[in-house]
Each structure stands twice: as C-alpha cells, then as structure tokens.
C-alpha cells in the first residue's frame, strides 16, 4: 500500500496533536502525530484496557528520516524505562500490556517490564523471513512479552483457537474421529494457542496490509492479542503506532483505538488503512472465528478464493 501525492496532502492536513489534558472522548478512535513523550502528560488516567507497544529494537535502523542507534543493553533498558514508566498512569487496573522485542532487547524488556507490571508469559513468533548466516543461526524469530497491571485481568482463550490440519488422524474404537473433524476440504483440529506462534506471515508485496514501514507487524498477530486480551468496546493503545496495524485491527474487531506516532507519512498510511477498514473488515488467516495455521487455507476452497481476491485487491492499491 502506498500514498499518492494527493492522498498524502489530504491525510496530512487532517493530522492532529495533543496539547492539553484530554478526557476519554477526546482521544478515543484517534491517532496523534507527535513524539509520544509529548503526548503522555495529556492522556487520560486509567483509560486504557490493552496496550500493545512495538518500540524500536536495540538495533541501528532507519524509519524514514529518523534513525535509531544500537546501544548497550543498560542504555536500552534506561530508554525503555523512560517511556514505559509513563504508561502506568493511563492503564486501567485490569489492563494487559504486550511489548515486542528481539533476542537482543528481550532481557531489557523483561527487566523493565517487571518493575511496573506482572509478567504472565513470553510469546515467541516465527517471522518466516530472515537472512541466512554462515557463522550463526538464522535470525527469524521475535518475542512479545505479556504483562498485566494486576492479577485481575481479562483473557479469552476461546477467541484465539487455532485450526490445524490433522497429520495423524487418530480415531476412537468405533471409528469416529478423535478430537478432529472430517470436511470436504480435509481433516482439521481446533487446538488451544500456545506461546510459540508459527502461523504468521510478515506482510509482503501482494498483501493489501503491506506498507513501506520497515518493522510492520501482521494484522493476524495483532488480532490474536486484541481478541485474547480485550472485549468489544475496550480501548486499545499503541504508543509507537507506525503505519497503523494496531489501530486498524482494533477497528476491524470492534474495539476503540488510540495511537501515537511521530512520523507524518506513517500516520497518513494509518489513516488510509483505517478508511479502507470501514468497508473491508477481513484479517488474512482469521476466518469463521478461528486462526488458520500458515498455508492451511490452501486446503479450503473458500480460503483459496478469498486469498485470490485479496491478492487482486492488493495489486490495485
């Protein structure tokens, strides 16, 4: 997905900033284009049900005209603390917090996260992409730390079940399927989600959600988190909103959203994606209330047709 010159001008003219203390009605379903440190003081207290944070990892990487430089683990931890400490005030006592990182930054996230929240789990997800290495293991996984503000938190495991193809179709003594279902498209089992996610695909050129953001997360990844850790009507907050995946998924799934992003172009991309999401609510890899394992939908005629339609749509955006 790209922005034409006219779209960039139109969306840029609608960008807003927080410059005074706001109530929940002032921030709900909005993206603020500014440095998150300038927004924190104005956000309403105890208003957020779910926070998803995908901050710059401890790597040297460019985000348009801004560059984040790799530093020591202690300095990175200090930077994490500088913004994470300011989120405590705006989170509800029942809120959940998810923070992304790679193997270099994961230890710092745990250390600082435990200062303010209760660690519940660490999710590791396979990126599928990744450059090979001759003298090391290929780096193709990332972590997401799951924290909660208290022991009183919401988690809906039934909303994030995974549909897998059955490789070994065991049966009962009477020949009936054991914990799996026979369909015209194959044999499938509905399973509980674990903290190891291998069913995700990093957005690529033929996916309509794909943008030029260098660290964009898949909508499917956000859908798992939003469905598991929030209810319809809850407020989902992303302090590093990027090209808008968190806000778009929140909208598609009937949640309210709040995003902060410093880069104008990424804010404009997010606004375009939100406009499209008003009509197109589908999330690739999530159908009929379950998440399909990667490539499993090739066994589904309905899935194959939907994926072909999705790719045609992507080429027209």
N, C-alpha and C positions, 0 to 999 in steps of 0.2 A: 504494500500500500504506500502510495506517495501523495504528495500535495502539489497541486498545480499552483502557479503564481497567484491566480485569483483566489483559490481556496486559502492559501497562506495569508493573503491580505485580509480576507473576510474573517477567518478564525482569529488572527492576531488582534483584530480590532475589538474582539469580544473578551479578551483575556482580562482577568481581574486579580487584585491583590488584597490581602487582609492588612488593614492599617489601624484597626481599633478592635477592642474586645467585642466578640461576637457571641450570639446565642446559637442554639442548635439550628434554628430556622435559617440563619444567615449562612451557614456552612454546608447544610445538607444538599447533596447532589451537585456539588461544585468542585472545580479544580482551580486552585490558586497558583498563579505563575510567579513564584518568588523563592528565594532561599528559605529552606524550611526553618532555619534558626530565627528568621524574622517573622515567621508565622506562628510558631509555638506560643508566644506570650498571649496571642489573641484568640486561641482556640478555646471553646467552652469546656469547663471542667466536667469530668466523669460523663462524657458524651459518647465515647467510642466503645462498641461491642467487640470489634475484631480489628486488630492492626496487623497488616502484612507489610514488612519492610524488606526491601531488596536494595540495600545500600551498596555503594562501590566496594568491591572486594579489595583486599590488600594486594593490589596489582597496579602496575602502571598502565592506564587505559584512557583513551580519549573519548569524550562524549560531546560530539560536535566541537565547539571551540573551547571546551573545558577539559582539563586533564587531571586525573587523579594519580598520584605517585605512590608507588610501593614504599613502605616504611618498615620500621621494626615492629614486632608483634606488640610490644608495650605501647608504642606510639599509636598503633592502630587501635588498641584497646582503649586508650585515652580518648581518641576521636569518637569511638562508638559510645563511650560513656557521656560525651558532651551533648549528644542528641537524645540518646535513649533515656537519660535521666529526666528529660523534659517531657517525655510521653506519659510518665506516671500520673501526672495531674489530670490528664484528659481521658484516661481509661476508666471504664466502669469497674467496680469491684469484681464483677463476674466476667471481665473481658479476657480474651485469648490473644496471644502475641506470637507471630511467626516471623523469624528473621533468617534471611538467606545468607549463605556464605560458601566458600570453597574450603579445601583442606588447609590452606594457609591461614584463613581467618576464622575457622570454626572454633578453635580453642579460645580465641578472644571473645567471640560471641557468647560462648558458654560462661566464661568468667564474668563478663559484664552483665549478661542477662540474669545470672543468679544473684546479683546484687539487689535487683529490684523485683524479680518475679520468681515463680516456682517452675523449675524445669519439669516438663512432662514427657518429652521424647525428643529424639533427633531423627528426622527423616533424611534418607539418602536417596537421591533420584539419579537415574542414568540419563545423561544428556544425549546419548547415541552418537553425537558428533564428537570430534576431538582429533587433534593431530597425533600421529604416531611418534614414538621416540625410540632411538636406538639404544640409549643407556638408562632408560627408566620405563615405568609402566605408563601406558597411555592414560592421559587425564581426561576422563569422560563422566565424572560424577560430581554432584554438588550436594550440600547439606541444607536443611531447613530446620532450625531449632524451634521447638514448640514449647512456649511458656504460658502460664496463666497468672493472673493477678492474685488469685486466691484458689482455695480448693473447691470453691463453689463456681463451677464453670459449665458451659453447655458443650456437649459433644454428641453428634448424631451419627453413629456408625452406620445405621441403616441407609443413610442418604449417600453413602460413598462406597457401596459394594462394587466389586469388580467382576466382570463377566469374562471367563476364560474358556478357551477351547479345551475339551477333555482329551488327554493323550491316552490315559489308561482307563477305559470305561468299565469300572467295576459294577457288578450287579448283585442284587440280593438273590437268595436261593430260588426264588420264584421267577428270576429273570428280569425283574424290574430294575431300572436304573438306580444306582446308589449315589444320592446327592448330586445328580446331574440330570439334564433334560435332553431328550432327542427332539430335534427340529428338522425341518426340511433343509435347513442351511448347515446342519452339523450338530455335534454334541457339545453342550456348553454347561458350565458350572458357575453358580453365583458364589463368590468367596468373600471373606472378610478382608479388608485392606490391612496391609502391614506398613511398617516404616521403611520398607525398601520398595521404591517405585520404579518399575521398569517398563511402564506402559506409555511413557511420554515421548513426544517428538518436538524437538526445538523448531520453532517456526521457520519455514523455508519459503522460497520464492512463490510456489504455487498455492500456498495457504493464504486466504484472504486476511488473516490477522497479522501477517508478516509486515514489519516496518524496518526502517534502517537503524533502529536502536540496537546497539552492539550487545546488550545483555538482556534482551526481551525474553520474558518467561512465557510458556504456552498458556493459553486460556484454560486448557484442561487441568493444568497444575493448580491454577487459582480456583477453578471450580471445585476441586476436591476440598480445599481449605475453607472456602466460603460455605459450602454445603455442610461440612462437618462441624464448623465452629461458629455458625451464626444462624439466626432464624430470619424468615422473611420480615422485612421492615427494619431490621437492625442496621446500624451504621458501621460501614467498613472503611477504615482509614489506611491510606498509603502515603507515608511521608517522602518517598522517593518514587513518584508516580510514573516517571519515564513516559513511554508512549501510550500508557493508559490501560494496560491489561487488567489491573485490579479493579479499576472503576468500571470498565466495560463488563467484566464478568459479574460484578455486583449488580449492575443494572439488569443484565440478562436474567439473573436469578432472583429478582425481586427484592434486593436489598438497597438501602441508601448508600451512597458513597461520598467520600471526601478525599481529595488528592491534593498534594503539594508537589510542584515540580519547578525547578529553576530555569529549565531550557524552554524557550518560546516555541521552537519547532516541534519538540516533543509534546508540548501542551496542545498545539494545533492538531497534531496527529491524533492525540487522545480525543479531542473534540470531534474530529471526523469519525473516529471509530464509534463514539457514543451516539452520534447521529445515525449511523448505519444500524447500530444495535437496537434502535427504536423499532425497526421492522424485522431485522434478522437476529433472532434470539438463539440460534443454534450454537453449540460448542462441539467442535470436532472431537470425536472419541467418547462423547457422552450422549447416549440415546436411551429412551424408554426408562429413564431413572437409574441407569447403571453405567459404569465406566467399562469400556471395552479394552482388553489388552491390546498392545500395539500389533497392528496388522490383522487382528482377529476379524475386523469388519469385512475383509475380503471374502469371508465365508457367508456373509449376509447379503442377499440381493438388494435389500433395502439400503444397507450401508454402502454398497458399491455405487448405487445410483446417486445417493446423497453426496458421496465423496466426489463423483464426477461432476455433479452440479456445482459443488464448492470450488473445484479447480477452475471450471469455466468462469465462475464469478470472480475468482482471483485475477485471472488474466484481463478482466475488464476494468479493474480498479486502478 
